Amino acid sequence: MHATQIIKKPLITEKTTWEADARNRVSFQVDMKANKEDIRNAIVEIYKVRVEKVSTQVRKGKYFRNKFGTGKTNSWKKATVHIHEDDKIDLF
């Protein structure tokens, strides 16, 4: 899998923006089939930074109801990447 297929998009929220500044961590939405080593290699290839640690979570889809019946949102995978203290990823 190519690096741009593994990393789908960066997650820009209040918490992840604070972590990027204070703790040098950045969060991404990644492909469900990607493992930690694939994610590490993709971040190094795209952003040219040193990765110290990768943490992943599988976020389960939520069920909902509306006037047409029931449904479910898609599950997705979140990766939090710990960057070396001398490196930085600017998403803005």
Secondary structure in CASP SS format (residue, H / E / C, confidence):
PFRMAT SS
TARGET T0000
AUTHOR 0000-0000-0000
METHOD secondary structure of the structure
MODEL  1
M C 1.00
H C 1.00
A H 1.00
T H 1.00
Q H 1.00
I H 1.00
I E 1.00
K E 1.00
K E 1.00
P E 1.00
L C 1.00
I C 1.00
T C 1.00
E H 1.00
K H 1.00
T H 1.00
T H 1.00
W H 1.00
E H 1.00
A H 1.00
D H 1.00
A H 1.00
R C 1.00
N C 1.00
R E 1.00
V E 1.00
S E 1.00
F E 1.00
Q E 1.00
V E 1.00
D C 1.00
M C 1.00
K C 1.00
A C 1.00
N C 1.00
K H 1.00
E H 1.00
D H 1.00
I H 1.00
R H 1.00
N H 1.00
A H 1.00
I H 1.00
V H 1.00
E H 1.00
I H 1.00
Y H 1.00
K C 1.00
V C 1.00
R C 1.00
V E 1.00
E E 1.00
K E 1.00
V E 1.00
S E 1.00
T E 1.00
Q E 1.00
V E 1.00
R E 1.00
K C 1.00
G C 1.00
K C 1.00
Y E 1.00
F E 1.00
R E 1.00
N E 1.00
K C 1.00
F C 1.00
G E 1.00
T E 1.00
G E 1.00
K E 1.00
T C 1.00
N C 1.00
S C 1.00
W E 1.00
K E 1.00
K E 1.00
A E 1.00
T E 1.00
V E 1.00
H E 1.00
I E 1.00
H C 1.00
E C 1.00
D C 1.00
D C 1.00
K C 1.00
I C 1.00
D C 1.00
L C 1.00
F C 1.00
END
